[in-house]
């Protein structure tokens, strides 16, 4: 069995939303303009649409920095978690005969649902610098370096490091610039739950610092 999770972030202010990339684009001779979020402009629908990868060697997408996979000894992907930005669109666009949308459900198949708050929902903290996969160990080392620089290494060792070690045992990677890591800490770290209010604020402050991806390309 393989598990595929998609953390979907909706960008836009229209009354409908879709994760189908080709439905975001500009449509000639219609009122429908391009709805693609800025970071998706270079996405190719055939390779960037979320789907479970079969083999560990497959890397088909420019979205790779926001995808984490775990393979078994045979190289078969058994877990895949990804962060995906989807766009809002005009409701009429979804049912326009000018769109290749024959695989979408018909309007009469719609059903009412309620949106409920879920404690582990991944929320984006900053409009930029973007969301990528990062090993918790790498973030731990960065925090240690920063706190050593300002003379607070003891606080790191006694407060933050035990929290991150507990979280890392269950969640070895996280999505940067989101609530992902703090969600895992609240859920899996007994050490965090035992901290004082001030100590918890210190952990949250350090964990939720914006992280930038540096590239030489």
C-alpha positions in Angstrom: 0.0 0.0 0.0 1.2 3.5 -0.8 0.0 6.7 0.9 -0.3 10.0 -1.0 -1.1 13.3 0.8 -1.6 16.6 -0.9 -1.7 19.8 1.3 -3.7 22.2 -1.0 -3.4 25.9 -0.7 -6.1 27.9 -2.5 -4.9 31.2 -4.1 -7.4 33.8 -5.4 -10.8 35.4 -4.5 -13.2 33.8 -7.0 -16.3 31.8 -6.0 -15.0 28.5 -7.2 -11.6 26.6 -7.1 -10.1 23.8 -9.0 -6.8 21.9 -8.9 -7.0 21.1 -12.6 -4.1 23.2 -14.0 -5.4 23.6 -17.6 -8.6 25.1 -16.3 -6.7 28.2 -15.0 -5.5 29.5 -18.3 -6.8 32.3 -20.5 -9.6 31.3 -22.9 -9.8 33.2 -26.2 -13.0 34.8 -27.2 -14.5 34.4 -23.7 -14.5 36.6 -20.6 -12.2 34.1 -18.9 -8.7 35.5 -18.2 -5.6 33.7 -16.8 -6.1 32.7 -13.2 -2.8 31.0 -12.7 -1.0 32.0 -9.4 2.4 33.6 -10.1 4.4 30.7 -8.8 2.6 28.3 -11.2 3.3 30.2 -14.5 6.0 27.7 -15.6 4.1 24.6 -14.6 3.4 22.0 -17.3 0.0 20.3 -16.5 1.1 16.9 -17.7 4.0 16.8 -15.2 2.8 19.2 -12.4 -0.7 17.9 -11.7 -0.5 16.1 -8.3 -0.1 12.3 -8.7 1.6 9.5 -6.8 5.0 8.7 -8.2 5.7 5.0 -8.6 9.5 4.7 -8.7 12.0 6.6 -6.5 14.0 7.5 -9.7 11.1 9.4 -11.2 11.4 13.2 -10.9 9.1 14.6 -13.5 8.0 17.9 -12.1 9.4 21.5 -11.5 7.4 21.2 -8.3 10.0 18.7 -6.9 11.1 21.1 -4.1 7.6 20.9 -2.6 7.3 17.1 -2.8 8.6 14.5 -0.3 8.8 10.8 -0.9 9.7 7.7 1.0 10.6 4.6 -0.9 10.8 0.9 0.1 14.0 -1.1 -0.5 12.8 -2.0 -3.9 12.5 1.7 -4.9 8.7 1.8 -4.9 7.2 4.9 -3.4 5.3 4.1 -0.2 4.7 7.6 1.0 4.4 10.9 -0.9 3.4 14.2 0.6 3.3 17.4 -1.3 2.3 21.1 -1.0 0.2 22.2 -4.0 -1.1 25.7 -4.8 -4.5 25.6 -6.6 -6.4 28.6 -8.1 -9.8 30.1 -7.7 -11.9 30.5 -10.9 -15.3 31.8 -12.0 -17.9 29.0 -11.4 -19.1 29.5 -15.0 -15.6 28.5 -16.3 -16.0 25.0 -14.9 -19.1 24.3 -17.0 -18.2 26.3 -20.1 -18.4 24.2 -23.3 -15.2 25.9 -24.5 -13.2 24.0 -21.8 -12.0 20.5 -21.9 -13.9 19.6 -18.8 -15.9 16.5 -19.8 -14.4 14.6 -16.8 -15.8 17.0 -14.2 -19.0 16.1 -12.4 -22.2 17.7 -13.6 -23.7 20.6 -11.7 -26.6 18.5 -10.6 -24.2 16.1 -8.8 -23.1 18.9 -6.4 -23.7 18.4 -2.7 -23.6 20.7 0.3 -20.7 20.3 2.8 -19.4 22.2 5.8 -15.9 23.4 6.3 -14.6 22.3 9.7 -11.4 23.5 11.4 -8.8 20.8 11.7 -5.9 21.2 14.1 -3.4 19.7 11.7 -4.3 21.8 8.7 -1.2 23.2 7.0 -1.4 26.9 6.7 1.0 29.2 4.9 2.6 31.8 7.2 4.2 34.1 4.6 3.2 35.2 1.1 6.9 34.7 0.3 9.6 33.2 0.1 7.6 30.1 -0.8 7.1 26.6 0.4 9.7 23.8 0.1 10.5 20.5 1.8 13.2 20.8 4.5 14.7 18.1 6.8 13.9 18.9 10.4 17.5 18.1 11.3 18.7 20.9 8.9 16.3 23.4 10.6 17.5 22.2 14.0 21.1 22.9 13.1 20.2 26.3 11.8 18.4 27.3 15.0 21.3 26.0 17.0 23.7 28.2 15.1 21.5 31.3 15.4 21.0 30.8 19.2 24.6 30.1 19.8 25.4 33.4 18.0 23.2 35.4 20.3 24.4 33.6 23.5 21.3 31.4 24.0 22.7 28.0 23.4 21.6 26.7 26.8 18.0 27.6 25.9 18.3 25.7 22.6 19.8 22.6 24.4 17.3 22.5 27.2 14.1 23.7 25.5 14.1 23.5 21.7 16.4 20.6 20.9 14.3 18.0 22.9 11.1 19.2 21.2 12.6 18.9 17.7 14.1 15.5 18.4 10.7 14.2 19.4 9.0 15.7 16.4 11.8 14.5 14.1 11.3 10.9 15.2 7.8 11.0 13.6 8.1 13.7 11.0 11.6 13.8 9.5 10.8 16.6 7.1 8.4 19.6 7.0 7.1 22.2 4.6 8.9 25.5 5.2 7.1 28.8 5.9 3.9 27.0 7.0 2.4 25.7 10.3 3.5 22.1 9.3 6.3 21.7 11.8 4.5 23.3 14.7 1.5 21.1 14.0 3.8 18.1 14.4 5.4 19.4 17.5 2.0 20.0 19.2 0.9 16.6 18.2 3.9 14.5 19.0 6.1 16.3 21.5 5.4 15.6 25.1 8.3 17.8 26.0 6.6 20.8 24.3 3.3 20.2 26.1 5.2 20.3 29.5 6.8 23.7 28.8 5.7 26.9 30.4 3.8 29.5 28.3 7.0 31.6 27.8 9.0 28.6 26.8 6.3 27.6 24.3 6.4 31.1 22.8 10.2 30.8 22.4 9.8 27.5 20.5 7.1 28.9 18.2 9.2 32.0 17.5 12.2 30.0 16.5 10.3 27.4 14.5 8.2 29.9 12.6 11.1 32.0 11.3 10.8 32.5 7.5 13.2 30.2 5.6 14.6 31.1 2.2 15.8 28.6 -0.4 19.2 29.6 -1.9 20.0 28.4 -5.4 23.1 28.9 -7.6 21.0 28.5 -10.7 
